[in-house]
């Protein structure tokens, strides 16, 4: 394994920081089915439009989501499907740790 320098380590930390908040994970989960507008996401999550916009900005800044403008709407989508592989790996690890029958699925 190649050792990362300080700048590379900071980039890795920023990416993981993007996944450190429940509402951001919920947004990523919603975007799994395709691109969505802020209002589409607000309709399915129990949070405000201001919070969804704030979390989308953080996800965008971390490179997790990309966005495009269509008319007056901004549509968000996952920038790299690797995000879902990472989430699957974390869920697999948690499932291995769980001793009861309930399973996590992202």
HUKA-V624970 format. One record per pair of residues at least 24 apart in sequence whose C-alpha atoms are under 10 Angstrom apart, sorted by the first residue. I is the first residue (numbers start at 1). J is the second residue. Records with the same first field share a line. If there is no record, write none. Layout:
# HUKA-V624970
I->J, J
This chain:
# HUKA-V624970
11->62
12->62
13->62
14->58, 59, 61, 62, 63
15->58, 59, 61, 62, 63, 64
16->62
17->58, 59, 62
18->55, 56, 58, 59, 60, 61, 62, 63, 64
19->58, 59, 62, 64, 83, 87
21->55
23->47, 51, 52, 55, 56
24->51, 52, 54, 55, 56, 58, 59
25->55, 59, 87, 106
26->106
27->52, 55, 56, 59, 65, 76, 77, 78
28->56, 59, 64, 65, 76, 77, 78, 83, 84, 87, 106
29->78, 84, 87, 106
30->77, 78
31->65, 76, 77, 78
32->77, 78, 81, 83, 84, 106
33->77, 78
34->75, 76, 77, 78
35->65, 66, 67, 68, 74, 75, 76, 77, 78
36->67, 73, 74, 75, 76, 77, 78
37->67, 68, 69, 70, 73, 74, 75, 76, 77
38->73, 74, 75, 76
39->73, 74, 75
40->75
41->76
